[in-house]
Amino acid sequence: MISITDKSKCCGCAACAQKCPKQCISMEYDAEGCEYPVVNADQCIDCGLCEKACPVLNVDKDEPKSQRAFLVQHNDQKVLAESTSGGAFTALAQAVIANGGIVFGAGYLRGEQLVRAEGAPGRLKVGHFSVESVDELWRFRNSKYVQSVVGPAYPEVKQQLKTGREVLFIGTPCQCEGLLRFLGGKPANLRVADFVCRANPARAVFARQVEWLDAKVGVKGETVLFRDKTRFGYRYSNMCELEGETLYGERLYSEGVETDPYLRAFFADLSDRPICYECPFKKRYRVTDLTCWDFFDVYRLSKEFDDNRGVTRVLIQSDEGQELLDRASSYARMKEIDVEAAVEGVRELTKSVKLNPHRDEFMADVANLDGEELMNKWFPDSGKVKAERFARHTCEKLGIYDPMKRLVKKFIKK
Ligand SMILES: Cc1cc2nc3c(=O)[nH]c(=O)nc-3n(C[C@H](O)[C@H](O)[C@H](O)COP(=O)(O)OP(=O)(O)OC[C@H]3O[C@@H](n4cnc5c(N)ncnc54)[C@H](O)[C@@H]3O)c2cc1C
């Protein structure tokens, strides 16, 4: 039976719990807000199906295969503005829905959906669910830098596949491999798209961030956008909060990567789920159909896509992935790029983030302090932070943000 003695060996996908024929595995949240399987040994029949379904115990090999790469930018300016990068995921989802299909992705759980993340910390919860109409796809747009609760999504995918319709599942590399392990293979009507995933922050840290925001803003906003492009564009996206559930409207809060405490914790590698520091799914050649990610330095390969509105890099992992991208070309402009140039220097594709030696200390404070105490202790708005914010905002206003960023990068490399 599955037994988690080392938390860095579990990605929380729940494939084991969903596969158990006796339903004797429950997913339980720890103080960091990460879920792990707990087996009721009295009911376990030792069939071994949970271990067979575990993507961590059965990681797929990183074996070279033929690949192609594309730049993708959605044609609809509203979709593009709401998306993290170029809106490729929305274009792929539109192609599947146009074919009578259904799409599973991650968004804020609302109303009755909240039961899918019962026990998870915080008042704003992100989880996987399905959408069948193009009008609802906005709920998936924009990356949520917090682990999504997979919950019952895998058996729901299976049920939809049985009806014969096309199903698209979008998730982290671990969630995608977990789905394929749960299903025991990839049925012909399933499409799976993952992304280059730096790491996935633990939910308790996001819960503290929301508490901190509540105190700072004085209003309980319903949506946190992790990569808002509406203020300064794609190259300097901001963490922001909105009052309602939509992705537009007045911003209650908006700060960049140098100032926002949650983003500072994320990029300091303090806040991630334990497995992210030794992620076994960091691979160039994946079991998914397509892999999507950002391209801030797109000027290296294309001037026409370098317009500060966002672009997605798409790596084709299978013939089905190519066929789906071809169908999605009705909704987005695309350009093929050299595949080696596309993956060159993309550290997050194949390498895990480094464990910050202060992580345990930080997580102890996450468990014991409220949001305001935590963020003020670890990420104060110091003189250095204020100076960096001033420099970034001034460069942005003068229209020299991008050349300055390139210059600083060059300087750091030397
Ligand atoms: C946790 C995380 C880490 C990432 N790390 C990197 C990185 O290091 N480098 C890089 O270049 N790109 C990274 N990305 C991917 C990047 O942010 C964009 O999602 C990608 O470029 C596609 O953008 P888009 O405009 O095409 O799609 P978008 O419209 O932004 O769609 C995002 C899609 O991702 C799914 N999604 C959103 N949040 C989650 C979540 N928490 N868990 C599972 N699925 C989710 C949604 O279902 C949606 O379909 C990361 C994304 C996430 C969620």
The ligand as a Tripos MOL2 file, in Angstrom:
@<TRIPOS>MOLECULE
LIG
   53    58     1     0     0
SMALL
NO_CHARGES

@<TRIPOS>ATOM
      1 C1          2.4300   26.9780  -11.0860 C.3       1 LIG1
      2 C2          2.9100   27.4350  -12.4410 C.ar      1 LIG1
      3 C3          4.2760   27.5800  -12.6800 C.ar      1 LIG1
      4 C4          4.7320   28.0080  -13.9400 C.ar      1 LIG1
      5 N1          6.0810   28.1510  -14.1560 N.ar      1 LIG1
      6 C5          6.5240   28.6230  -15.3430 C.ar      1 LIG1
      7 C6          7.9170   28.8370  -15.5780 C.ar      1 LIG1
      8 O1          8.7530   28.6140  -14.7070 O.2       1 LIG1
      9 N2          8.3250   29.2990  -16.7910 N.ar      1 LIG1
     10 C7          7.4260   29.5620  -17.7860 C.ar      1 LIG1
     11 O2          7.8320   30.0170  -18.8550 O.2       1 LIG1
     12 N3          6.0880   29.3430  -17.6080 N.ar      1 LIG1
     13 C8          5.6250   28.8880  -16.4190 C.ar      1 LIG1
     14 N4          4.2800   28.6550  -16.2230 N.ar      1 LIG1
     15 C9          3.3760   28.7260  -17.4010 C.3       1 LIG1
     16 C10         2.9560   30.1300  -17.7670 C.3       1 LIG1
     17 O3          2.6740   30.8740  -16.5860 O.3       1 LIG1
     18 C11         1.7000   30.1220  -18.6550 C.3       1 LIG1
     19 O4          0.6830   29.3330  -18.0770 O.3       1 LIG1
     20 C12         1.9590   29.5700  -20.0070 C.3       1 LIG1
     21 O5          2.9390   30.3670  -20.6380 O.3       1 LIG1
     22 C13         0.6810   29.5400  -20.8670 C.3       1 LIG1
     23 O6          0.1410   30.8010  -20.9530 O.3       1 LIG1
     24 P1         -1.1650   31.0460  -21.8110 P.3       1 LIG1
     25 O7         -1.3010   32.5290  -21.9490 O.co2     1 LIG1
     26 O8         -1.1010   30.2500  -23.0620 O.co2     1 LIG1
     27 O9         -2.3140   30.4070  -20.9180 O.3       1 LIG1
     28 P2         -3.2080   30.9840  -19.7440 P.3       1 LIG1
     29 O10        -4.4230   31.5970  -20.3090 O.co2     1 LIG1
     30 O11        -2.4370   31.7540  -18.8280 O.co2     1 LIG1
     31 O12        -3.7230   29.6360  -19.0770 O.3       1 LIG1
     32 C14        -3.1580   29.0200  -17.9860 C.3       1 LIG1
     33 C15        -3.6050   27.5460  -18.0290 C.3       1 LIG1
     34 O13        -2.9220   26.8630  -17.0070 O.3       1 LIG1
     35 C16        -3.8420   26.2140  -16.1530 C.3       1 LIG1
     36 N5         -3.4400   26.5490  -14.7910 N.ar      1 LIG1
     37 C17        -3.4150   27.7690  -14.2110 C.ar      1 LIG1
     38 N6         -2.9910   27.6710  -12.9470 N.ar      1 LIG1
     39 C18        -2.7660   26.3660  -12.7170 C.ar      1 LIG1
     40 C19        -2.3340   25.6440  -11.5850 C.ar      1 LIG1
     41 N7         -2.0390   26.2170  -10.4330 N.pl3     1 LIG1
     42 N8         -2.2100   24.3050  -11.7030 N.ar      1 LIG1
     43 C20        -2.5150   23.6810  -12.8480 C.ar      1 LIG1
     44 N9         -2.9240   24.3160  -13.9630 N.ar      1 LIG1
     45 C21        -3.0430   25.6450  -13.8930 C.ar      1 LIG1
     46 C22        -5.2340   26.7340  -16.4530 C.3       1 LIG1
     47 O14        -6.1250   25.6650  -16.4990 O.3       1 LIG1
     48 C23        -5.0880   27.3660  -17.8200 C.3       1 LIG1
     49 O15        -5.5760   26.5190  -18.8050 O.3       1 LIG1
     50 C24         3.7990   28.2630  -14.9850 C.ar      1 LIG1
     51 C25         2.4210   28.1240  -14.7210 C.ar      1 LIG1
     52 C26         1.9590   27.7210  -13.4660 C.ar      1 LIG1
     53 C27         0.4800   27.5610  -13.2260 C.3       1 LIG1
@<TRIPOS>BOND
     1     1     2 1
     2     2     3 ar
     3     2    52 ar
     4     3     4 ar
     5     4     5 ar
     6     4    50 ar
     7     5     6 ar
     8     6     7 ar
     9     6    13 1
    10     7     8 2
    11     7     9 ar
    12     9    10 ar
    13    10    11 2
    14    10    12 ar
    15    12    13 ar
    16    13    14 ar
    17    14    15 1
    18    14    50 ar
    19    15    16 1
    20    16    17 1
    21    16    18 1
    22    18    19 1
    23    18    20 1
    24    20    21 1
    25    20    22 1
    26    22    23 1
    27    23    24 1
    28    24    25 2
    29    24    26 1
    30    24    27 1
    31    27    28 1
    32    28    29 2
    33    28    30 1
    34    28    31 1
    35    31    32 1
    36    32    33 1
    37    33    34 1
    38    33    48 1
    39    34    35 1
    40    35    36 1
    41    35    46 1
    42    36    37 ar
    43    36    45 ar
    44    37    38 ar
    45    38    39 ar
    46    39    40 ar
    47    39    45 ar
    48    40    41 1
    49    40    42 ar
    50    42    43 ar
    51    43    44 ar
    52    44    45 ar
    53    46    47 1
    54    46    48 1
    55    48    49 1
    56    50    51 ar
    57    51    52 ar
    58    52    53 1
@<TRIPOS>SUBSTRUCTURE
     1 LIG1         1 GROUP 0 **** ****
